[in-house]
């Protein structure tokens, strides 16, 4: 998600809290805090040992502090400002469009609708077709678009929930899963389902392992062990399924998970071990073999998140690059998530969750046997599913073929390595870890890296900001393999960095300053409130 405009609502909180406690010594503040929250925190800590007394105490402290009238008034004032800022930005982006807040009296014609669709698709500030955007759109071939548009149209009314009506669509899904399992070295026992995206694939794996552990091991307070850099979808799955997520820090040099700390995080309630191939922030791959070895040792399933890596990480070794084993070829790996709508180049809304054995997939399913409407079963979150997306994904894979995907992998990784080499030669910035496939993350020990992000943004580049520590990354897609794009990016990167290096101590200003400042706020719930306001603003419509 891009930086928040108006996130300075978090800034006054610390000041208000300081004023509330006056000039008391740290030990006095600690004593007041402890007295206030100790009873409740003690009970919570006894109920669950997965979070420390310090973590729970700090959260309760900020929760109580925000109830102070002076603090709450200031927070609400700044949140209101943030809300207005978000909505103003949405209005500005769509100022050339009229809003529809009720159904038209009479239906519009085909020509009118297509014209409106074109107008809506013109909204936006970045030229993704020219390779100016990190990730987001992973490939764009007009001929393929024409093909999948026609295929989706043919299958748009189908729903694999009704397997007796649309057995051909069910066959297409089965073939998508089988072809993906083959790419990731699955044997005849490997299996899986399609989902609507990487987040659902990850959540389905978490649901499956939660139910498996409850039935087979009697675990009722489950946790999973994941690298700090694992995708936020694992946190979402934890919230959905009441699974505690135990985060493990990464090595500060390699940006791969620290295996010794990873091992120490495992306990008798651990139902899943997770590694990324690669992770989103830095594009590094965790030591999957070491994680899988722990899985075998303690009889715990191991999930590899290859949503971002997708078919590129599956084929990178075939393209001539070195990569440690990470897939079903590694003993102990029991599931893999991979997005077909990323480097599978299928339309948005398709991903695959794969398992090494059907016993895990069985627990992904939801079955209701006593409903008056009949026996009901569904493989994923959705009951009804879009057969058009399944057919379009299948058509894309059949159109590319193995050779097409291998050629695309070579183009993308060649471009990524070219850019990485260029970045490493620029004075003032560095590359985080050793990128494995398509992501290059950059930081600086000399100046605020968000100044570089802001400068590149003004030249039309849209990169991803990172936090803890501050950084930015570019995710190379097939759009960046177009002639001249990589050279233009490096040229702009050199120019912007050289200009910043003339006065490296200058602070960052504007939106990126807010993004950097937000990292320093200890009460993350305030950041959460701002994020929710941003999400609400995406659904803005005028009152009239």
C-alpha positions in Angstrom: 0.0 0.0 0.0 1.3 3.4 -0.8 2.3 5.9 1.9 -0.6 7.6 3.8 -1.4 11.2 3.2 -2.4 12.7 6.5 -0.8 10.0 8.7 0.5 12.8 10.9 -2.4 12.0 13.1 0.0 9.8 14.9 2.5 12.5 15.7 0.7 14.3 18.6 0.1 11.1 20.6 3.5 10.8 22.2 3.4 14.5 23.1 0.0 14.2 24.7 1.0 11.2 26.7 4.1 13.0 27.9 2.0 16.0 29.0 -0.3 13.6 30.8 2.5 12.3 32.9 4.2 15.7 33.3 7.9 15.6 34.1 7.9 12.4 36.1 11.0 10.2 36.2 10.9 7.0 34.0 10.6 4.8 37.1 7.6 6.8 38.2 5.9 6.4 34.9 6.7 2.7 34.9 5.2 2.4 38.4 2.0 4.2 37.4 1.7 2.1 34.3 2.4 -1.1 36.2 -0.2 -0.3 38.9 -2.8 0.5 36.3 -2.5 -2.5 34.1 -0.7 -5.2 36.1 -3.9 -7.0 37.2 -5.4 -7.4 33.8 -2.1 -8.1 32.1 -1.3 -10.8 34.7 -4.5 -12.6 33.9 -4.0 -12.4 30.2 -0.4 -13.6 30.4 -1.5 -16.6 32.4 -4.1 -17.4 29.8 -1.6 -17.2 26.9 2.2 -17.4 27.1 2.6 -16.6 23.4 2.9 -12.9 24.2 5.3 -11.5 26.8 4.2 -9.4 29.7 6.0 -6.4 28.2 4.1 -6.6 24.9 0.7 -7.0 26.5 1.6 -4.3 29.1 2.7 -1.8 26.5 -0.5 -2.4 24.4 -2.7 -1.9 27.5 -0.8 1.2 28.5 -1.4 2.9 25.2 -5.0 1.8 25.2 -5.5 3.4 28.6 -3.5 6.5 27.7 -5.7 7.2 24.7 -8.7 7.3 26.9 -7.3 10.5 28.6 -9.5 13.3 27.4 -6.7 15.5 26.2 -5.1 12.6 24.3 -8.3 11.4 22.8 -9.4 14.9 21.6 -6.0 15.4 19.9 -6.1 12.0 18.3 -9.7 12.4 17.0 -8.8 15.8 15.6 -5.9 14.4 13.6 -7.8 11.3 12.5 -10.5 13.6 11.2 -7.9 15.5 9.3 -6.5 12.3 7.9 -10.0 11.2 6.8 -10.5 14.5 4.9 -7.1 14.2 3.3 -7.7 10.6 2.1 -11.1 11.5 0.7 -9.8 14.6 -1.0 -7.1 12.6 -2.7 -9.8 10.1 -4.0 -11.9 13.0 -5.2 -8.9 14.5 -7.0 -8.0 11.2 -8.7 -11.6 10.8 -9.9 -12.5 14.4 -10.6 -13.1 13.8 -14.3 -15.8 11.2 -13.4 -19.4 11.4 -12.3 -20.5 9.3 -9.3 -23.5 7.0 -9.5 -25.2 6.7 -6.1 -28.3 5.0 -7.3 -29.4 2.8 -10.2 -30.0 4.7 -13.5 -33.7 5.0 -14.2 -33.1 3.3 -17.5 -30.3 0.9 -18.3 -27.3 2.2 -20.3 -26.4 1.0 -23.8 -23.4 -1.1 -24.5 -21.6 2.0 -26.1 -22.3 4.1 -23.0 -21.1 1.5 -20.6 -17.9 0.8 -22.6 -17.2 4.5 -22.7 -17.6 4.8 -19.0 -15.3 1.9 -18.4 -12.6 3.5 -20.5 -13.0 6.7 -18.6 -12.6 4.9 -15.2 -9.5 3.0 -16.4 -7.8 6.2 -17.3 -7.8 7.3 -13.7 -4.4 7.1 -12.0 -1.0 8.8 -12.1 1.5 6.2 -13.2 2.4 4.7 -16.5 2.4 1.0 -15.7 2.4 0.0 -19.4 5.8 1.7 -19.7 7.4 -0.3 -16.9 7.3 2.6 -14.4 5.7 0.6 -11.5 7.1 -1.9 -9.1 5.2 -5.2 -9.3 1.4 -4.7 -9.6 1.1 -5.6 -13.3 3.4 -8.5 -14.1 2.9 -8.7 -17.8 0.7 -7.2 -20.6 0.4 -8.8 -24.0 -2.5 -7.4 -26.1 -2.9 -10.8 -27.9 -3.1 -12.6 -24.6 -5.6 -10.1 -23.2 -7.7 -10.7 -26.3 -7.5 -14.4 -25.7 -8.4 -14.4 -22.0 -11.1 -11.9 -22.6 -12.8 -14.2 -25.1 -12.3 -17.2 -22.8 -13.6 -15.4 -19.8 -16.7 -14.3 -21.8 -17.4 -17.9 -22.8 -17.1 -19.2 -19.2 -18.3 -16.1 -17.3 -21.6 -17.8 -16.3 -20.0 -21.0 -15.0 -19.6 -22.0 -11.3 -17.6 -25.0 -10.3 -19.7 -25.3 -7.1 -22.1 -27.0 -9.5 -19.8 -29.7 -10.7 -22.6 -31.6 -12.4 -23.4 -28.6 -14.6 -19.8 -27.5 -15.3 -17.6 -30.6 -15.2 -15.3 -29.1 -17.8 -14.5 -26.1 -15.7 -13.7 -28.5 -12.8 -11.3 -30.4 -15.1 -9.6 -27.1 -16.0 -9.0 -26.3 -12.3 -7.7 -29.8 -11.7 -5.2 -29.4 -14.6 -4.1 -25.9 -13.4 -3.3 -27.5 -10.0 -1.6 -30.5 -11.5 0.6 -28.4 -13.9 1.6 -26.2 -11.0 2.4 -29.1 -8.7 4.6 -30.5 -11.5 6.5 -27.2 -11.8 7.2 -27.3 -8.0 8.4 -31.0 -8.1 5.3 -32.5 -6.6 4.8 -36.2 -7.0 1.7 -38.2 -7.7 0.4 -37.6 -4.2 0.7 -33.8 -4.4 -2.6 -32.0 -4.8 -4.3 -28.6 -4.2 -6.9 -26.1 -5.2 -7.1 -22.8 -7.0 -8.0 -19.7 -4.9 -8.6 -16.0 -5.6 -5.2 -14.9 -4.7 -2.1 -15.4 -2.5 -3.8 -14.3 0.7 -6.5 -16.8 0.3 -4.0 -19.5 -0.5 -2.1 -18.7 2.7 -5.2 -18.5 4.8 -6.4 -21.9 3.4 -3.2 -23.5 4.4 -3.4 -22.1 7.9 -7.0 -23.3 8.2 -6.0 -26.7 7.0 -3.1 -27.1 9.5 -5.2 -25.7 12.4 -7.9 -28.3 11.8 -5.3 -31.0 11.2 -3.4 -30.2 14.4 -6.6 -30.1 16.4 -7.8 -33.5 15.1 -4.6 -35.3 15.0 -2.6 -33.8 17.9 -5.3 -32.2 20.1 -3.8 -28.7 19.8 -6.4 -26.1 20.7 -4.2 -23.0 21.2 -2.2 -23.1 18.0 0.7 -21.0 16.8 2.8 -20.8 13.7 6.4 -19.8 13.5 7.2 -17.4 10.6 10.1 -15.1 9.6 9.5 -11.4 10.4 9.5 -10.8 6.6 6.7 -13.3 5.9 3.7 -11.8 4.1 1.1 -10.0 6.1 -1.4 -12.6 4.9 -0.1 -14.8 7.7 -1.1 -12.2 10.2 -4.5 -11.9 8.5 -4.9 -15.7 8.7 -4.0 -15.6 12.4 -6.7 -13.0 13.0 -9.3 -15.0 11.0 -8.6 -18.4 12.5 -7.4 -17.5 16.0 -3.9 -18.7 15.4 -1.0 -16.9 17.2 1.8 -15.9 14.9 5.3 -16.1 16.4 7.6 -13.9 14.4 11.3 -14.6 14.2 13.8 -11.9 13.2 16.0 -12.2 10.1 19.8 -12.0 9.9 20.8 -8.3 9.5 23.3 -9.2 6.8 21.5 -11.9 4.7 17.9 -10.9 5.5 17.0 -14.5 5.7 15.4 -15.8 8.8 17.7 -16.6 11.7 17.4 -20.4 12.0 18.7 -20.6 15.6 16.0 -18.1 16.7 13.5 -19.9 14.5 14.2 -23.2 16.3 13.8 -21.6 19.7 10.4 -20.2 18.8 8.9 -23.7 18.3 6.9 -25.1 21.1 4.3 -27.8 21.7 1.5 -25.7 20.3 3.3 -25.0 17.0 1.2 -26.3 14.1 3.2 -24.9 11.2 6.6 -23.6 10.2 6.9 -21.0 7.4 9.5 -19.9 5.0 9.4 -17.5 2.0 10.6 -18.1 -1.5 11.2 -15.2 -1.8 9.9 -12.7 0.8 8.1 -9.5 -0.4 10.3 -6.8 1.3 13.8 -7.9 0.2 13.4 -10.7 -2.3 15.6 -13.0 -0.3 14.8 -16.7 0.2 14.8 -18.3 3.6 16.8 -21.5 4.2 13.9 -23.8 3.4 16.1 -26.9 3.8 16.9 -26.0 7.4 13.3 -25.1 8.2 12.1 -28.4 6.6 14.7 -30.3 8.7 13.1 -28.8 11.8 9.7 -29.8 10.5 10.8 -33.4 10.1 12.5 -33.4 13.5 9.5 -32.1 15.4 6.8 -33.6 13.1 5.4 -30.2 12.2 4.2 -29.3 8.6 6.2 -26.7 6.6 4.7 -24.2 4.3 6.7 -22.4 1.6 5.2 -19.1 0.5 6.1 -18.7 -3.2 3.2 -16.4 -4.0 5.5 -13.6 -5.2 8.1 -16.0 -6.8 5.4 -17.9 -8.6 6.6 -19.6 -11.8 9.8 -17.5 -11.9 11.1 -19.0 -8.7 10.0 -22.5 -10.0 12.0 -22.1 -13.2 14.9 -19.8 -12.3 17.3 -22.8 -12.0 16.2 -23.9 -15.5 17.0 -20.4 -16.7 20.7 -20.9 -15.6 20.7 -19.3 -12.2 21.7 -20.9 -8.9 19.1 -21.4 -6.2 18.9 -23.6 -3.1 16.2 -26.2 -3.2 12.9 -24.9 -1.7 10.0 -26.8 -3.1 8.5 -30.3 -2.8 11.9 -31.8 -3.7 12.9 -30.9 -0.1 11.9 -33.5 2.4 9.5 -31.9 5.0 7.9 -29.3 2.8 4.2 -30.0 3.0 2.6 -27.1 1.1 3.4 -24.3 -1.3 1.4 -21.2 -2.2 2.0 -19.7 -5.7 0.2 -16.9 -7.5 -0.7 -17.7 -11.1 -1.8 -14.0 -11.5 1.8 -12.8 -10.9 4.5 -14.6 -12.9 1.9 -17.0 -14.3 0.6 -13.9 -16.1 -3.0 -15.0 -15.7 -5.8 -12.5 -15.0 -6.0 -11.1 -11.5 -7.8 -13.3 -9.0 -6.1 -16.6 -9.4 -3.6 -18.5 -7.2 -2.8 -22.0 -6.2 -2.4 -23.7 -2.8 -0.6 -27.1 -3.2 -0.1 -29.9 -0.6 2.3 -32.8 -0.6 -0.4 -35.1 0.6 -4.2 -35.2 0.5 -4.5 -35.5 4.3 -3.7 -31.9 4.6 -5.9 -30.8 1.7 -8.8 -32.7 3.3 -8.7 -30.3 6.3 -8.8 -27.3 4.0 -12.3 -28.3 3.0 -15.4 -27.1 4.8 -18.3 -29.6 5.0 -21.8 -29.1 6.5 -23.8 -32.3 6.7 -27.0 -31.2 8.5 -28.2 -28.1 6.6 -31.8 -28.3 5.5 -30.6 -27.3 2.1 -28.7 -30.5 1.7 -25.2 -31.7 2.4 -22.8 -28.8 1.6 -19.1 -28.8 0.9 -16.7 -26.2 -0.5 -12.9 -26.4 -1.1 -12.0 -22.8 -0.3 -13.5 -19.7 1.3 -16.0 -19.0 -1.4 -18.9 -21.2 -2.1 -19.7 -20.0 -5.6 -16.5 -19.4 -7.6 -15.9 -17.7 -10.9 -15.5 -20.3 -13.5 -14.4 -17.6 -15.9 -11.2 -16.9 -13.9 -10.4 -20.6 -13.7 -10.8 -20.9 -17.5 -8.8 -17.8 -18.2 -6.0 -19.0 -16.0 -6.0 -22.4 -17.7 -6.0 -20.7 -21.1 -3.0 -18.5 -20.1 -1.0 -21.5 -19.0 -1.8 -23.5 -22.1 -0.9 -20.5 -24.2 2.5 -19.8 -22.6 3.6 -23.4 -22.3 6.8 -24.5 -20.5 9.0 -22.7 -23.1 7.1 -19.5 -22.9 7.4 -19.4 -19.1 11.1 -20.3 -19.2 11.8 -17.5 -21.7 9.9 -15.0 -19.5 11.8 -16.1 -16.4 15.1 -15.6 -18.1 14.1 -12.1 -19.3 12.9 -11.1 -15.9 15.8 -12.5 -13.9 18.4 -11.2 -16.4 16.8 -7.7 -16.0 16.7 -8.0 -12.2 20.4 -9.0 -12.0 21.3 -6.1 -14.4 19.6 -3.6 -12.2 21.0 -5.1 -9.1 24.6 -4.8 -10.4 23.9 -1.2 -11.4 22.5 -0.3 -7.9 25.5 -1.8 -6.2 27.7 0.6 -8.1 26.0 3.7 -6.9 27.6 5.5 -4.0 25.3 6.2 -1.0 22.9 3.3 -1.3 23.1 -0.5 -0.8 21.2 -3.6 -1.6 19.5 -5.6 1.2 20.8 -9.2 1.3 21.2 -11.2 -1.9 18.1 -11.0 -4.1 17.0 -14.4 -5.3 14.7 -13.7 -8.2 13.0 -10.4 -9.1 13.0 -8.0 -6.1 15.8 -5.5 -5.4 15.5 -3.7 -2.1 17.6 -0.6 -1.4 18.6 1.3 1.7 21.1 4.0 2.7 23.4 4.6 5.7 24.1 8.1 4.4 20.7 9.8 3.8 17.0 9.2 4.4 16.1 6.6 1.7 12.6 8.1 1.5 14.2 11.2 -0.1 15.2 8.9 -3.0 11.8 7.4 -3.2 10.2 10.9 -3.3 12.7 12.0 -6.0 12.0 9.0 -8.2 8.2 9.4 -7.7 8.5 12.9 -9.1 10.1 11.4 -12.2 7.2 9.0 -12.7 8.5 5.9 -10.9 6.3 4.1 -8.3 8.4 1.9 -5.9 7.4 0.1 -2.7 8.4 1.7 0.6 9.7 -0.6 3.4 9.9 -0.2 7.1 11.9 -1.6 10.1 14.4 -0.7 8.6 13.5 2.0 6.1 14.0 1.0 2.5 12.5 0.9 -0.9 12.2 -1.9 -3.4 11.5 -2.5 -7.1 9.9 -5.7 -8.1 10.9 -6.5 -11.7 8.2 -7.7 -14.0 8.0 -8.5 -17.7 7.0 -4.8 -18.1 10.6 -3.8 -17.1 12.2 -6.1 -19.7 11.1 -3.7 -22.5 13.9 -2.0 -24.3 15.4 0.9 -22.4 13.4 0.6 -19.2 16.1 -0.8 -17.0 18.7 1.7 -18.3 16.3 4.6 -17.7 15.6 3.5 -14.2 19.3 3.2 -13.4 20.0 6.6 -15.0 17.3 8.3 -12.9 18.5 6.4 -9.8 22.0 7.6 -10.3 20.9 11.2 -11.0 18.6 11.4 -7.9 21.1 9.8 -5.6 23.9 12.1 -6.8 21.7 15.1 -6.1 20.8 13.9 -2.6 24.4 13.2 -1.8 25.2 16.9 -2.2 23.3 17.4 1.1 22.8 14.0 2.6 21.7 15.3 6.0 18.7 17.1 4.7 15.4 15.6 6.1 12.7 14.2 3.9 9.6 16.2 3.5 6.0 15.5 2.2 4.2 12.2 2.2 7.4 10.1 2.6 8.3 12.0 5.7 5.0 10.9 7.2 5.7 7.3 6.2 9.1 7.4 7.8 7.9 9.1 11.0 5.1 6.5 11.4 7.8 3.9 12.1 8.8 5.7 15.3 5.3 5.6 16.9 5.4 2.9 19.6 1.6 2.7 19.7 0.9 0.8 16.5 -2.9 0.9 17.1 -2.8 4.5 16.0 -1.2 3.5 12.7 -4.0 0.9 12.5 -6.7 3.6 12.9 -5.1 5.6 10.1 -4.9 2.5 7.9 -8.6 1.8 8.4 -9.4 5.4 7.4 -7.5 4.9 4.2 -9.4 1.7 3.5 -12.7 3.5 4.2 -11.7 6.2 1.7 -11.5 3.7 -1.1 -15.2 3.3 -0.8 -15.9 7.0 -0.9 -19.0 8.3 -2.7 -20.4 11.8 -2.3 -23.6 12.2 -0.2 -25.4 13.6 -3.2 
